[in-house]
Amino acid sequence: MPKLKNHAGGKKRFRKTATGKFTHRKAGRKHLLTPVSASRKHDMRHTGVITPESNKGKILAKYLPMAK
């Protein structure tokens, strides 16, 4: 049986919370922010949450089998 390894790109972008959810930073906060409304920039400031029951959460669980 081969060793279980975390996906190298996934471990840089996602964190697992104590309740088993995954958090990530939202895209679109690097540059070209002048035409973007303040409320949209405010929404992008917070982290996104992915539940383990969703399709993305199931994929992330396979990508990051040893996530802490």
C-alpha positions as CSV (number, residue, x, y, z in Angstrom):
1,M,0.0,0.0,0.0
2,P,1.6,3.4,-1.0
3,K,1.9,6.2,1.5
4,L,-0.9,8.7,1.9
5,K,0.2,12.2,0.9
6,N,-1.6,15.5,0.9
7,H,-2.0,17.3,-2.4
8,A,0.8,20.0,-2.5
9,G,-1.4,22.7,-4.0
10,G,-4.3,21.9,-1.6
11,K,-2.3,22.2,1.6
12,K,-1.2,25.7,0.6
13,R,-4.8,26.8,-0.1
14,F,-7.1,25.0,2.4
15,R,-7.2,24.5,6.2
16,K,-9.3,22.1,8.1
17,T,-11.2,23.4,11.1
18,A,-11.8,21.6,14.4
19,T,-15.3,20.7,13.2
20,G,-14.1,19.2,9.9
21,K,-15.0,22.0,7.6
22,F,-12.5,23.5,5.2
23,T,-11.6,27.2,5.0
24,H,-10.1,29.1,2.1
25,R,-9.3,32.6,1.0
26,K,-11.5,34.2,-1.5
27,A,-10.3,35.1,-5.0
28,G,-10.1,38.6,-6.5
29,R,-8.3,40.6,-3.8
30,K,-4.9,41.1,-5.5
31,H,-5.2,43.9,-8.1
32,L,-7.6,45.8,-10.4
33,L,-9.8,46.7,-7.4
34,T,-10.7,50.2,-8.4
35,P,-13.9,49.4,-10.2
36,V,-15.0,46.9,-7.6
37,S,-17.6,48.2,-5.1
38,A,-16.7,48.5,-1.4
39,S,-19.3,46.0,-0.4
40,R,-17.9,43.4,-2.8
41,K,-14.4,44.0,-1.5
42,H,-15.7,43.6,2.1
43,D,-17.3,40.3,1.2
44,M,-14.0,39.0,-0.3
45,R,-12.2,40.0,2.9
46,H,-13.6,37.0,4.9
47,T,-12.6,33.4,4.4
48,G,-14.9,31.0,2.6
49,V,-16.1,27.8,4.2
50,I,-16.7,24.5,2.6
51,T,-18.7,21.8,4.4
52,P,-17.5,18.2,4.3
53,E,-20.9,17.0,3.0
54,S,-20.7,19.1,-0.2
55,N,-19.2,17.8,-3.4
56,K,-16.2,20.1,-3.0
57,G,-15.8,19.0,0.6
58,K,-15.7,15.3,-0.5
59,I,-13.0,16.1,-3.1
60,L,-10.9,18.0,-0.6
61,A,-11.1,15.1,1.9
62,K,-9.4,13.0,-0.7
63,Y,-6.9,15.7,-1.6
64,L,-6.0,16.2,2.0
65,P,-6.2,12.9,3.9
66,M,-3.9,14.0,6.7
67,A,-5.1,17.6,7.0
68,K,-5.0,19.0,10.5
